[in-house]
Amino acid sequence: MAYTQDNLDFTVTTPLGKDKLLFKSLQGDESISGLFDFKVELLSEAKELDFKKIVGKNITVTMQFAKKNKRFFNGIVMRFVQAGGDARFTIYYADVRPWLWVLSLTQNCKIFQNLSVPEIIKKVFDDLGFKGAEYYRDALKQSYDKREYCVQYEESAFNFVSRLMEEEGIYYFFEHEESKHVLVLADDSDAHKDCPGINTARFWQVPHQLPPEDAINECQLSQQVTIGKYAVDDFNFEIPATDLLKQVTGQSGKMRRYEYPAGYAKTAQGEKIAKRRIESYEWEDDLLEGQGYCFSLVAGHKFKLTEHPAKNFNAEYVLRWVSHSLSLSHYSNSFQAFPAKIPFRAPIVTPKPKIYSTQTAIVVGKKGEEFLPINMGGLKSNSIGIKTVKMMKRVHVGFGLIKVGQAKIGGVFGCHALGKKSLSVF
């Protein structure tokens, strides 16, 4: 008689068909502005499986409690392993990650013009085939300036969108459904929904009793020293006498961080950047860390802690990360959370690529134009000599006003070389 997952609390659904693979265990982590990574152990009565039918495909692990509350872990099988077994079952392992992880396999050079960062991010997703509500949801509340010129240079699409989000104070998390997982772009506390199923967790330390499904049995509240001021500065060559320095003061701490250049041309932009930067430190001021059995805890979602004897623990929190451990007879987790009233900003950790020398470009213009006028030492030019990986030849991937090398440039003096169409410049 074949084994079945009917009436079990922990099940797995795969493209191989019903009960072709049986759930045994899951270990894994999920976090805000991070890629979840679940290690799933599976059993099958089949001694051989067609790997092509499951690698790169969606699978879902479902937890069901009290026959009404369900929790889903959905993702793409990025790696599938056949291991040992016994006379009845063969053991298989699946590394399950989000579709966003696939972007880390790419590398490109590309120019985006006159687009805001959210528009750039969505274009990157769409161009790679991850298009629309099936894959992502825009929960952004802030307005974002269009960037005249934005370059992806010798970096993966994942690193590119990650550093843009970090620069603009945008973060993301995932919502898991029965057949898909959706990335949520966020910049405001309103984006954090209640944890699915159970949004209130009880502190529980009753000896010799089975803990309830909403139990947290250990937790600690911490506070740490952080910075008190963040200053940003930049330089605008069109208005060199203007002081663009902006500084904001935080809730605590005395130390000051200074960032130059911070990538802006107007003082109002500098104030927004400084505020976002200090917020990327302040959410770590007060942290709740704990462990328990509350199965509904999901990174990026919020819950209320109740019944702790120390009243300052009992508050509403947003989950920064959750580490899960499931087997056929057991579930537990550990987590880190911050107060729901504190805005979250992802730390700036993604490296920005560097161009280590001058780059060549070809001057372009409208039909009939031979020499192009110079404005502030800039010319309309093509992509700075970018080559595509596929074609391995120079292609026009974008046009824009970029500064070119000149011997001298000043307000009332200098020397300029006229831009002649089709010639190379530095």
C-alpha positions as CSV (number, residue, x, y, z in Angstrom):
1,M,0.0,0.0,0.0
2,A,1.4,3.4,-1.0
3,Y,2.0,6.0,1.6
4,T,-0.1,9.2,1.6
5,Q,0.1,12.6,3.3
6,D,-3.7,12.7,3.8
7,N,-4.7,14.0,7.2
8,L,-1.1,14.9,8.2
9,D,-0.3,18.3,9.7
10,F,2.9,18.7,7.6
11,T,2.8,18.0,3.9
12,V,4.7,18.9,0.7
13,T,3.3,19.6,-2.8
14,T,5.6,19.2,-5.8
15,P,5.3,19.1,-9.6
16,L,6.0,15.4,-9.5
17,G,2.4,14.7,-8.4
18,K,0.5,13.8,-5.2
19,D,2.5,11.9,-2.6
20,K,5.4,11.2,-5.1
21,L,7.5,13.0,-2.5
22,L,6.7,12.9,1.2
23,F,7.6,15.6,3.7
24,K,10.1,14.7,6.5
25,S,11.7,17.9,7.8
26,L,12.5,21.6,7.0
27,Q,15.2,23.8,8.4
28,G,15.6,27.4,7.3
29,D,15.7,31.1,7.7
30,E,13.8,34.1,6.4
31,S,14.4,37.8,6.9
32,I,13.5,41.3,5.8
33,S,15.7,42.4,2.9
34,G,17.1,38.9,2.7
35,L,16.7,35.7,0.7
36,F,15.0,32.9,2.5
37,D,16.8,29.6,2.4
38,F,14.9,26.4,3.4
39,K,16.5,22.9,3.5
40,V,13.8,20.4,2.9
41,E,14.3,16.6,3.6
42,L,11.9,14.4,1.6
43,L,11.1,10.7,1.2
44,S,10.0,8.7,-1.8
45,E,9.2,5.2,-2.5
46,A,10.7,5.8,-6.0
47,K,14.3,4.8,-6.3
48,E,14.8,7.2,-9.2
49,L,13.1,10.5,-9.9
50,D,13.4,12.9,-13.0
51,F,15.4,15.8,-11.6
52,K,14.4,18.0,-14.5
53,K,10.8,17.9,-13.4
54,I,11.5,19.5,-10.0
55,V,14.7,21.6,-10.3
56,G,13.8,25.2,-10.9
57,K,10.1,24.5,-10.1
58,N,7.9,25.7,-7.2
59,I,7.2,23.5,-4.2
60,T,5.2,24.2,-1.1
61,V,5.5,22.9,2.4
62,T,2.2,23.3,4.4
63,M,1.8,23.3,8.1
64,Q,-1.7,22.9,9.4
65,F,-2.8,23.2,13.1
66,A,-6.2,22.6,14.7
67,K,-7.5,21.8,11.2
68,K,-8.0,25.5,10.4
69,N,-4.8,27.5,10.5
70,K,-2.3,26.9,7.8
71,R,1.2,28.2,7.2
72,F,2.9,27.9,3.8
73,F,6.6,27.7,2.8
74,N,6.8,28.2,-0.9
75,G,9.9,28.6,-3.1
76,I,11.8,27.4,-6.1
77,V,14.0,24.2,-5.9
78,M,17.4,25.6,-6.7
79,R,19.2,22.3,-5.9
80,F,17.9,18.7,-5.6
81,V,19.9,15.9,-4.1
82,Q,19.3,12.1,-4.1
83,A,20.9,10.6,-1.0
84,G,20.7,7.2,0.7
85,G,17.7,5.4,2.2
86,D,16.4,1.9,3.1
87,A,14.5,-0.9,1.5
88,R,11.3,1.2,1.5
89,F,12.3,4.9,1.1
90,T,14.9,6.9,-0.7
91,I,15.9,10.2,0.9
92,Y,16.0,13.4,-1.2
93,Y,17.0,16.9,-0.2
94,A,15.8,20.2,-1.8
95,D,17.3,23.7,-1.4
96,V,14.4,26.0,-1.7
97,R,14.9,29.7,-2.3
98,P,12.9,32.7,-3.7
99,W,12.7,33.7,-7.4
100,L,14.8,36.8,-6.5
101,W,17.8,34.5,-5.9
102,V,17.9,33.7,-9.6
103,L,18.9,37.3,-10.2
104,S,22.2,36.6,-8.4
105,L,23.2,34.3,-11.4
106,T,23.2,37.2,-13.8
107,Q,25.8,39.9,-14.6
108,N,25.4,42.8,-17.0
109,C,26.3,46.4,-17.9
110,K,23.2,48.6,-18.5
111,I,22.1,52.2,-18.4
112,F,18.7,53.4,-17.1
113,Q,17.6,57.0,-17.9
114,N,15.0,59.3,-16.4
115,L,13.5,56.6,-14.2
116,S,12.9,56.4,-10.4
117,V,14.4,53.6,-8.4
118,P,11.1,51.8,-8.1
119,E,10.7,52.0,-11.9
120,I,14.2,50.7,-12.4
121,I,13.6,47.8,-10.0
122,K,10.4,46.8,-11.7
123,K,11.9,47.0,-15.1
124,V,14.8,44.7,-14.1
125,F,12.3,42.2,-12.7
126,D,10.0,42.4,-15.8
127,D,12.9,42.1,-18.3
128,L,14.1,38.9,-16.6
129,G,10.7,37.3,-16.8
130,F,9.4,38.0,-13.3
131,K,6.6,40.3,-14.2
132,G,3.6,41.6,-12.4
133,A,1.5,40.6,-9.3
134,E,2.5,36.9,-9.7
135,Y,6.0,37.8,-8.4
136,Y,6.0,41.2,-6.7
137,R,3.7,43.8,-5.0
138,D,4.4,47.5,-4.7
139,A,3.5,48.7,-1.1
140,L,5.6,51.9,-1.3
141,K,4.3,55.1,0.2
142,Q,7.1,57.6,-0.5
143,S,7.7,59.5,-3.7
144,Y,11.0,59.0,-5.5
145,D,12.9,61.3,-7.8
146,K,13.8,60.2,-11.3
147,R,17.4,59.5,-11.8
148,E,18.8,61.1,-15.0
149,Y,21.4,58.5,-15.3
150,C,21.8,55.2,-13.5
151,V,24.3,52.5,-14.4
152,Q,24.4,48.8,-13.7
153,Y,28.1,48.0,-14.1
154,E,29.6,44.5,-14.0
155,E,27.3,43.3,-11.3
156,S,24.4,40.9,-10.9
157,A,20.8,42.1,-11.2
158,F,20.3,41.1,-7.6
159,N,23.2,43.2,-6.3
160,F,22.1,46.1,-8.6
161,V,18.5,46.2,-7.3
162,S,19.7,45.5,-3.7
163,R,22.1,48.5,-3.6
164,L,19.5,50.8,-5.2
165,M,16.9,49.8,-2.5
166,E,19.5,50.4,0.2
167,E,20.3,53.8,-1.1
168,E,16.6,54.8,-1.2
169,G,15.5,53.3,2.0
170,I,13.4,50.6,0.3
171,Y,13.3,47.1,1.8
172,Y,11.5,43.9,0.9
173,F,10.1,40.7,2.4
174,F,8.0,37.7,1.1
175,E,4.4,36.6,1.5
176,H,4.0,32.9,1.1
177,E,0.9,31.4,-0.5
178,E,-0.2,27.9,-1.4
179,S,1.3,28.0,-4.9
180,K,3.5,31.0,-5.0
181,H,5.6,33.5,-3.0
182,V,5.3,37.3,-3.6
183,L,8.0,39.9,-2.9
184,V,6.7,43.0,-1.2
185,L,8.5,46.3,-1.8
186,A,8.1,48.5,1.3
187,D,9.2,51.8,2.8
188,D,6.7,52.3,5.5
189,S,5.4,50.6,8.6
190,D,1.9,50.2,7.1
191,A,3.3,47.5,4.8
192,H,3.6,45.1,7.7
193,K,0.5,43.0,7.9
194,D,-0.4,40.8,10.9
195,C,1.1,37.4,11.0
196,P,-1.2,34.9,9.2
197,G,-3.5,32.8,11.4
198,I,-2.4,33.9,14.8
199,N,-1.2,37.5,15.3
200,T,-0.9,37.4,19.1
201,A,1.7,35.3,20.8
202,R,1.7,34.4,24.5
203,F,4.6,34.2,26.8
204,W,4.4,30.6,28.2
205,Q,6.5,29.0,30.9
206,V,4.2,26.4,32.4
207,P,6.2,23.3,33.3
208,H,5.1,19.8,32.4
209,Q,2.5,20.9,29.9
210,L,2.4,20.9,26.2
211,P,2.8,24.5,24.9
212,P,-0.1,26.0,22.9
213,E,0.3,26.9,19.2
214,D,0.9,30.6,20.0
215,A,3.5,30.1,22.7
216,I,6.8,31.9,23.1
217,N,8.7,30.2,25.9
218,E,11.9,32.3,25.9
219,C,12.6,35.9,25.0
220,Q,14.9,38.8,25.9
221,L,14.7,42.5,25.3
222,S,17.9,44.4,24.5
223,Q,19.0,48.0,24.0
224,Q,22.3,49.1,22.6
225,V,24.4,52.2,22.0
226,T,24.1,53.6,18.5
227,I,24.9,56.8,16.6
228,G,23.3,60.1,17.4
229,K,23.9,62.1,14.3
230,Y,24.2,61.4,10.6
231,A,25.6,64.0,8.2
232,V,25.7,63.8,4.4
233,D,27.4,66.1,1.9
234,D,28.0,66.5,-1.8
235,F,29.1,69.0,-4.5
236,N,27.2,70.4,-7.4
237,F,29.6,71.8,-10.1
238,E,26.8,74.1,-11.4
239,I,26.5,75.9,-8.1
240,P,29.9,75.3,-6.5
241,A,29.5,77.9,-3.8
242,T,26.3,76.2,-2.4
243,D,26.9,74.3,0.9
244,L,25.0,71.0,0.5
245,L,25.8,69.6,4.0
246,K,22.8,68.3,5.8
247,Q,22.7,66.6,9.2
248,V,19.9,64.9,11.2
249,T,19.9,64.1,14.9
250,G,18.6,60.7,16.2
251,Q,16.8,59.6,19.3
252,S,19.9,58.6,21.3
253,G,23.7,58.4,21.1
254,K,26.3,61.1,20.6
255,M,28.6,59.8,17.9
256,R,28.3,61.3,14.4
257,R,28.8,59.6,11.0
258,Y,29.7,61.7,7.9
259,E,29.2,60.5,4.3
260,Y,30.7,62.1,1.2
261,P,29.7,62.0,-1.6
262,A,26.1,61.0,-0.8
263,G,24.9,61.3,-4.3
264,Y,22.6,64.4,-4.5
265,A,22.6,67.9,-6.0
266,K,20.0,69.7,-3.9
267,T,19.9,70.4,-0.2
268,A,16.3,69.0,0.1
269,Q,17.5,65.7,-1.3
270,G,20.3,65.6,1.3
271,E,18.0,65.9,4.2
272,K,15.9,62.9,3.0
273,I,19.1,60.9,2.6
274,A,20.4,61.7,6.0
275,K,17.1,60.8,7.6
276,R,17.0,57.4,5.8
277,R,20.6,56.7,6.8
278,I,20.1,57.3,10.6
279,E,16.9,55.2,10.5
280,S,18.9,52.3,9.2
281,Y,20.6,52.3,12.6
282,E,17.8,53.3,14.9
283,W,15.6,50.2,14.4
284,E,18.3,48.2,16.1
285,D,18.1,50.3,19.3
286,D,15.6,48.0,21.0
287,L,15.3,44.4,19.9
288,L,13.2,41.5,21.1
289,E,14.8,38.0,20.6
290,G,13.2,34.8,21.5
291,Q,12.2,31.3,20.7
292,G,9.0,29.2,20.9
293,Y,6.3,27.3,19.0
294,C,4.2,30.0,17.4
295,F,4.0,28.7,13.9
296,S,2.5,31.8,12.3
297,L,5.6,34.0,12.8
298,V,6.7,35.4,9.3
299,A,9.5,37.8,8.6
300,G,8.2,41.2,7.6
301,H,4.9,40.7,9.5
302,K,3.9,41.9,12.9
303,F,2.5,40.3,16.1
304,K,1.6,41.3,19.7
305,L,3.4,39.7,22.6
306,T,1.1,39.2,25.7
307,E,1.2,37.7,29.2
308,H,4.8,38.5,29.9
309,P,5.3,39.2,33.6
310,A,7.5,42.2,32.7
311,K,5.0,44.7,31.2
312,N,7.6,46.4,29.0
313,F,7.8,43.2,26.9
314,N,4.1,43.3,26.1
315,A,4.0,45.3,22.9
316,E,3.6,45.0,19.1
317,Y,6.7,44.0,17.1
318,V,7.8,43.5,13.5
319,L,9.8,40.3,12.8
320,R,13.2,41.0,11.3
321,W,14.1,37.4,10.9
322,V,12.7,34.0,11.8
323,S,14.6,30.6,11.9
324,H,12.3,27.6,11.5
325,S,12.7,23.9,12.4
326,L,9.9,21.4,11.5
327,S,9.6,17.7,11.5
328,L,6.7,15.3,11.3
329,S,6.0,15.6,15.0
330,H,7.6,19.0,16.0
331,Y,7.8,22.7,15.2
332,S,9.9,25.4,16.8
333,N,11.5,28.7,15.9
334,S,13.7,31.5,17.0
335,F,13.3,35.1,16.0
336,Q,14.4,38.7,16.2
337,A,11.9,41.6,16.1
338,F,11.8,45.3,16.6
339,P,9.0,47.6,17.9
340,A,6.3,48.2,15.2
341,K,6.3,51.9,15.8
342,I,10.0,52.2,14.6
343,P,10.5,52.5,10.8
344,F,12.8,50.0,9.2
345,R,15.6,50.8,6.8
346,A,17.9,48.1,5.4
347,P,21.6,48.7,6.3
348,I,23.8,49.6,3.3
349,V,25.9,46.5,2.8
350,T,25.8,45.8,-1.0
351,P,29.1,47.0,-2.5
352,K,28.9,49.6,-5.3
353,P,31.0,48.6,-8.3
354,K,33.9,50.8,-9.3
355,I,35.2,51.8,-12.7
356,Y,39.0,51.8,-12.3
357,S,39.9,53.8,-15.4
358,T,38.5,56.2,-18.0
359,Q,35.9,54.8,-20.4
360,T,35.6,55.4,-24.1
361,A,32.3,56.4,-25.8
362,I,31.1,57.3,-29.2
363,V,29.5,60.8,-29.8
364,V,26.1,60.5,-31.3
365,G,23.6,63.1,-32.6
366,K,20.5,63.7,-34.7
367,K,20.5,63.1,-38.4
368,G,22.3,66.0,-40.2
369,E,24.3,67.1,-37.1
370,E,28.0,67.0,-37.5
371,F,29.3,68.9,-34.5
372,L,27.4,68.9,-31.2
373,P,27.3,71.8,-28.8
374,I,28.9,71.4,-25.4
375,N,26.9,72.1,-22.2
376,M,28.9,72.2,-19.0
377,G,31.6,70.0,-20.6
378,G,29.1,67.3,-21.5
379,L,28.1,65.6,-24.8
380,K,25.4,63.3,-25.9
381,S,27.1,60.0,-26.0
382,N,26.4,56.3,-26.2
383,S,26.9,53.7,-23.5
384,I,30.6,54.2,-22.6
385,G,31.8,51.3,-24.7
386,I,29.7,48.6,-23.1
387,K,29.7,45.2,-24.7
388,T,26.9,42.7,-24.4
389,V,27.8,39.2,-23.2
390,K,25.6,37.6,-25.9
391,M,26.8,39.5,-29.0
392,M,30.3,40.4,-27.8
393,K,30.2,43.6,-29.8
394,R,29.6,47.3,-29.1
395,V,25.9,48.1,-28.9
396,H,23.9,51.3,-28.2
397,V,22.2,50.6,-24.9
398,G,21.5,54.2,-23.8
399,F,21.9,57.8,-24.6
400,G,22.4,60.7,-22.3
401,L,24.4,63.8,-21.4
402,I,27.7,62.7,-19.8
403,K,30.8,64.7,-18.9
404,V,33.8,64.1,-21.1
405,G,37.4,64.8,-20.5
406,Q,38.6,68.3,-21.3
407,A,41.9,70.1,-20.7
408,K,40.4,72.9,-18.7
409,I,36.9,73.9,-17.7
410,G,35.9,77.0,-15.9
411,G,33.1,79.6,-15.7
412,V,34.9,82.2,-17.9
413,F,37.9,80.4,-19.2
414,G,39.1,77.0,-20.4
415,C,39.4,75.0,-23.6
416,H,36.8,72.8,-25.1
417,A,37.1,70.2,-27.9
418,L,33.9,70.3,-30.0
419,G,32.2,67.0,-30.2
420,K,32.1,65.5,-33.7
421,K,29.6,62.8,-34.3
422,S,31.0,59.2,-34.5
423,L,34.3,60.2,-32.9
424,S,35.5,58.6,-29.7
425,V,35.8,60.5,-26.4
426,F,36.9,59.8,-22.9
